[in-house]
Amino acid sequence: MKVIDHQYLATPFYGTHKIAAWLKHRGYTVNRKRVRRLMRIMGLRAIYRRPGTSQPAPVHKVYPYLLRGMKITRPNQVAADITCIPMAGGFLYLVATIDMHSRYVLSWRLSNTLDAGFCIEALEEALRKGRPDIFNTAQGSQFTSEAFTRLLHQHGVRISMDGKRSYNDNLFIERLWRTVKYEELYLKAYQDGREAGISLGHYFRFYNTERPHQALGYRVPAEVFSSTPVEVTTIGTMVESLTPHTPATAEPNLNIAPILS
């Protein structure tokens, strides 16, 4: 899985046929069926126009994409997504929320299941750091669930969801995943979920408060995020913050079964 994930970052346009051929050429005994199964587990798919392969639960409402043509010029336009984290004995799912203007990671959670619970926990933490104007996600059932969307509605947040056939709709967080994988995941070999959580916690603190971004004029995300007043919320209520605040860094918070700890 780690080999496939690494190659996918280099050639995201490779589908299961090409990934299987690439692996065979390098001496791996694998067929397309196994590659397809592993890529499905990791949530990987080749980037090209085709019928959507990630569907929300049939009874859940899907919201329109609100960011098309919009220039992201201030904090509190937020996106969230899920990626797969390979480990020595399996894999975990990582969800993160990111402020698209500042690239500041508002929250993150790890889980060994794809239920909505760990996504809701990440959303609750993100809302404590400010009320987004728009919150953009994929169309996965975790994000279309009633509990997730109800929480956004309670805080007066407009919901936006990626289009079925557009990889570019969530580029900010796709770039985050690429950075996290090259700068953290592929340099480590996590043995279990606890080790992954601690190491990712250190990395996200570094990413938010120490790592300069060229697109930000070589400032760090925390500096840019805290430079503009935002509305700070608590669950169920809203109060305005009239002065800039210093955001807390994302902390480890695991939703992992005991077998991984």
Beta strands, then each sheet from edge to edge (+ up, - down):
strand 1: 77-87
strand 2: 90-99
strand 3: 105-111
strand 4: 134-137
strand 5: 158-161
strand 6: 231-234
strand 7: 237-240
strand 8: 254-255
sheet 1: 5+ 4+ 1+ 2- 3+ 8+
sheet 2: 6+ 7-
end
